[in-house]
Amino acid sequence: MARMRVRLTFPAELVQQPIIYRLVKDFDIVTNIRRAEVRADHGWVVLELEAPEEGLDRGVAWLKAQGVTVDPIEHDVLLP
């Protein structure tokens, strides 16, 4: 199992969509929400993700294709 910590940033048009639910259901990724802020015009969430590496790669690629910004985090620091 591979693990990854990311910050997902959602544009206004995706705030009401069940993106994290789809990530869990469609890609069999275990999520742990560490922090989040959701407003009508934007939202972000810090997630810990766990799944086989291929599943993580496919899930992250799907998030990006949906329009979600995915920033990796290491030790509470966003990586460039």
N, CA, C and O of each residue as an XYZ file, in Angstrom:
320
protein
N       0.838     -1.192      0.000
C       0.000      0.000      0.000
C       0.872      1.241      0.000
O       1.860      1.327      0.729
N       0.496      2.183     -0.817
C       1.199      3.462     -0.883
C       0.367      4.504     -0.147
O      -0.857      4.401     -0.060
N       1.051      5.498      0.374
C       0.379      6.601      1.078
C       0.827      7.919      0.474
O       1.945      8.052     -0.023
N      -0.070      8.884      0.528
C       0.213     10.198     -0.017
C      -0.621     11.207      0.748
O      -1.744     10.913      1.158
N      -0.075     12.385      0.938
C      -0.814     13.473      1.581
C      -0.913     14.599      0.564
O       0.095     15.010     -0.011
N      -2.116     15.098      0.340
C      -2.338     16.113     -0.685
C      -3.296     17.191     -0.191
O      -4.081     16.993      0.735
N      -3.194     18.331     -0.848
C      -4.191     19.392     -0.661
C      -4.943     19.496     -1.976
O      -4.346     19.722     -3.029
N      -6.244     19.331     -1.908
C      -7.099     19.457     -3.083
C      -7.793     20.806     -3.013
O      -8.357     21.174     -1.983
N      -7.746     21.541     -4.118
C      -8.419     22.834     -4.198
C      -9.491     22.742     -5.276
O      -9.214     22.373     -6.417
N     -10.721     23.084     -4.894
C     -11.874     22.944     -5.770
C     -12.351     24.307     -6.262
O     -12.535     25.215     -5.453
N     -12.555     24.472     -7.573
C     -13.175     25.704     -8.074
C     -14.675     25.692     -7.744
O     -15.231     24.661     -7.366
N     -15.303     26.831     -7.890
C     -16.715     26.993     -7.502
C     -17.617     25.939     -8.126
O     -18.517     25.430     -7.458
N     -17.397     25.602     -9.388
C     -18.303     24.666    -10.070
C     -18.184     23.229     -9.560
O     -19.029     22.394     -9.884
N     -17.152     22.926     -8.770
C     -16.995     21.569     -8.244
C     -17.307     21.446     -6.760
O     -17.321     20.337     -6.226
N     -17.556     22.556     -6.088
C     -17.760     22.532     -4.632
C     -18.934     21.629     -4.245
O     -18.869     20.961     -3.214
N     -19.982     21.593     -5.028
C     -21.167     20.805     -4.699
C     -21.101     19.366     -5.205
O     -22.026     18.590     -4.964
N     -20.035     18.997     -5.896
C     -19.905     17.653     -6.457
C     -19.302     16.681     -5.433
O     -18.480     17.088     -4.612
N     -19.698     15.406     -5.471
C     -19.177     14.415     -4.506
C     -17.817     13.847     -4.956
O     -17.683     12.644     -5.181
N     -16.832     14.713     -5.080
C     -15.523     14.332     -5.622
C     -14.821     13.312     -4.716
O     -14.319     12.307     -5.219
N     -14.772     13.533     -3.431
C     -14.060     12.618     -2.533
C     -14.789     11.280     -2.470
O     -14.139     10.236     -2.416
N     -16.098     11.284     -2.476
C     -16.872     10.042     -2.522
C     -16.491      9.236     -3.760
O     -16.243      8.034     -3.665
N     -16.442      9.886     -4.915
C     -16.083      9.194     -6.162
C     -14.662      8.659     -6.095
O     -14.393      7.570     -6.602
N     -13.752      9.397     -5.484
C     -12.368      8.952     -5.340
C     -12.321      7.636     -4.544
O     -11.587      6.713     -4.897
N     -13.103      7.567     -3.481
C     -13.156      6.364     -2.649
C     -13.827      5.215     -3.401
O     -13.284      4.113     -3.475
N     -14.999      5.479     -3.951
C     -15.798      4.427     -4.579
C     -15.186      3.922     -5.885
O     -15.095      2.713     -6.094
N     -14.767      4.828     -6.761
C     -14.308      4.433     -8.093
C     -12.861      3.945     -8.120
O     -12.494      3.158     -8.993
N     -12.030      4.403     -7.173
C     -10.609      4.065     -7.218
C     -10.156      3.284     -5.987
O      -8.972      2.974     -5.849
N     -11.093      2.964     -5.093
C     -10.804      2.160     -3.899
C      -9.662      2.758     -3.075
O      -8.761      2.048     -2.626
N      -9.719      4.077     -2.886
C      -8.712      4.805     -2.117
C      -9.284      5.115     -0.733
O     -10.392      5.638     -0.614
N      -8.529      4.791      0.295
C      -8.927      5.116      1.665
C      -8.490      6.556      1.925
O      -7.333      6.909      1.698
N      -9.416      7.383      2.398
C      -9.108      8.791      2.652
C      -9.243      9.107      4.133
O     -10.046      8.505      4.846
N      -8.446     10.059      4.576
C      -8.534     10.586      5.934
C      -8.476     12.100      5.806
O      -7.438     12.653      5.441
N      -9.569     12.764      6.099
C      -9.623     14.228      5.993
C      -8.924     14.826      7.203
O      -9.313     14.572      8.343
N      -7.893     15.621      6.950
C      -7.112     16.242      8.025
C      -7.546     17.678      8.291
O      -7.600     18.104      9.444
N      -7.852     18.418      7.248
C      -8.321     19.802      7.367
C      -9.173     20.104      6.140
O      -9.018     19.478      5.091
N     -10.066     21.062      6.286
C     -10.884     21.448      5.136
C     -11.541     22.797      5.374
O     -11.769     23.214      6.509
N     -11.833     23.454      4.280
C     -12.636     24.673      4.298
C     -13.438     24.692      3.009
O     -12.874     24.612      1.918
N     -14.749     24.797      3.134
C     -15.620     24.795      1.968
C     -16.534     26.007      2.048
O     -17.202     26.244      3.054
N     -16.544     26.764      0.964
C     -17.431     27.926      0.847
C     -18.192     27.809     -0.460
O     -17.942     26.893     -1.244
N     -19.100     28.707     -0.699
C     -19.906     28.641     -1.917
C     -19.064     28.810     -3.179
O     -19.384     28.232     -4.218
N     -17.992     29.598     -3.097
C     -17.227     29.913     -4.305
C     -15.911     29.151     -4.439
O     -15.261     29.252     -5.480
N     -15.504     28.407     -3.442
C     -14.285     27.601     -3.521
C     -14.199     26.676     -2.300
O     -14.953     26.812     -1.337
N     -13.277     25.755     -2.375
C     -13.066     24.873     -1.239
C     -11.712     24.199     -1.339
O     -11.148     24.072     -2.426
N     -11.197     23.770     -0.206
C      -9.960     22.996     -0.193
C     -10.048     21.965      0.913
O     -10.793     22.129      1.879
N      -9.278     20.903      0.760
C      -9.225     19.848      1.763
C      -7.828     19.236      1.753
O      -7.235     19.024      0.695
N      -7.316     18.958      2.939
C      -6.056     18.233      3.079
C      -6.433     16.790      3.387
O      -7.123     16.512      4.367
N      -5.972     15.879      2.540
C      -6.311     14.464      2.658
C      -5.073     13.598      2.776
O      -4.044     13.880      2.162
N      -5.177     12.559      3.556
C      -4.221     11.469      3.506
C      -4.885     10.389      2.663
O      -6.032     10.021      2.915
N      -4.173      9.885      1.672
C      -4.697      8.869      0.763
C      -3.899      7.586      0.928
O      -2.682      7.632      1.110
N      -4.573      6.439      0.867
C      -3.889      5.151      0.954
C      -4.539      4.176     -0.012
O      -5.756      3.994     -0.006
N      -3.710      3.550     -0.844
C      -4.170      2.569     -1.830
C      -2.934      1.979     -2.498
O      -1.830      2.487     -2.305
N      -3.102      0.920     -3.278
C      -1.975      0.480     -4.094
C      -1.519      1.644     -4.990
O      -2.335      2.469     -5.400
N      -0.234      1.706     -5.287
C       0.323      2.860     -6.009
C      -0.392      3.146     -7.322
O      -0.622      4.306     -7.661
N      -0.742      2.111     -8.057
C      -1.445      2.309     -9.330
C      -2.800      2.984     -9.110
O      -3.198      3.855     -9.883
N      -3.503      2.578     -8.056
C      -4.791      3.195     -7.741
C      -4.643      4.658     -7.371
O      -5.457      5.484     -7.784
N      -3.616      4.993     -6.597
C      -3.361      6.394     -6.259
C      -3.078      7.209     -7.510
O      -3.615      8.304     -7.678
N      -2.236      6.676     -8.387
C      -1.891      7.395     -9.621
C      -3.128      7.642    -10.477
O      -3.318      8.740    -11.000
N      -3.965      6.620    -10.619
C      -5.185      6.776    -11.425
C      -6.150      7.765    -10.775
O      -6.765      8.579    -11.465
N      -6.282      7.695     -9.461
C      -7.174      8.606     -8.747
C      -6.727     10.053     -8.843
O      -7.549     10.942     -9.066
N      -5.435     10.302     -8.676
C      -4.913     11.673     -8.780
C      -5.073     12.193    -10.199
O      -5.433     13.354    -10.393
N      -4.812     11.358    -11.189
C      -5.000     11.775    -12.588
C      -6.466     12.131    -12.846
O      -6.753     13.102    -13.545
N      -7.389     11.351    -12.288
C      -8.815     11.635    -12.449
C      -9.186     12.966    -11.789
O      -9.932     13.758    -12.364
N      -8.664     13.211    -10.581
C      -8.936     14.483     -9.915
C      -8.522     15.660    -10.787
O      -9.282     16.612    -10.964
N      -7.318     15.584    -11.326
C      -6.805     16.669    -12.181
C      -7.674     16.834    -13.426
O      -7.939     17.958    -13.853
N      -8.115     15.727    -14.007
C      -8.967     15.786    -15.201
C     -10.319     16.431    -14.890
O     -10.945     17.011    -15.777
N     -10.769     16.335    -13.645
C     -12.037     16.951    -13.237
C     -11.905     18.454    -13.005
O     -12.910     19.161    -12.934
N     -10.664     18.947    -12.885
C     -10.449     20.367    -12.630
C     -10.030     20.679    -11.209
O      -9.965     21.846    -10.822
N      -9.743     19.645    -10.424
C      -9.276     19.822     -9.056
C      -7.765     20.060     -9.087
O      -7.039     19.340     -9.773
N      -7.292     21.055     -8.354
C      -5.849     21.277     -8.216
C      -5.338     20.353     -7.123
O      -5.863     20.348     -6.010
N      -4.305     19.565     -7.443
C      -3.745     18.592     -6.508
C      -2.314     19.008     -6.180
O      -1.443     19.001     -7.050
N      -2.081     19.367     -4.924
C      -0.740     19.753     -4.467
C      -0.265     18.743     -3.435
O      -0.922     18.555     -2.411
N       0.883     18.078     -3.688
C       1.406     17.143     -2.697
C       1.905     17.886     -1.459
O       2.383     19.018     -1.547
N       1.786     17.234     -0.315
C       2.226     17.800      0.967
C       3.198     16.821      1.597
O       2.981     15.609      1.585
N       4.272     17.366      2.147
C       5.207     16.535      2.905
C       5.489     17.235      4.222
O       5.982     18.363      4.237
N       5.180     16.574      5.318
C       5.388     17.129      6.666
C       4.734     18.503      6.809
O       5.362     19.440      7.302
N       3.488     18.627      6.384
C       2.700     19.869      6.475
C       3.249     21.009      5.646
O       2.953     22.171      5.927
N       4.041     20.707      4.631
C       4.577     21.740      3.735
C       4.157     21.390      2.319
O       4.394     20.275      1.855
N       3.524     22.353      1.622
C       3.174     22.134      0.220
C       4.443     22.062     -0.604
O       5.334     22.898     -0.457
N       4.528     21.063     -1.473
C       5.686     20.925     -2.338
C       5.455     21.666     -3.645
O       4.328     21.713     -4.138
N       6.516     22.251     -4.218
C       6.346     22.978     -5.491
C       6.046     22.033     -6.630
O       5.875     22.471     -7.767
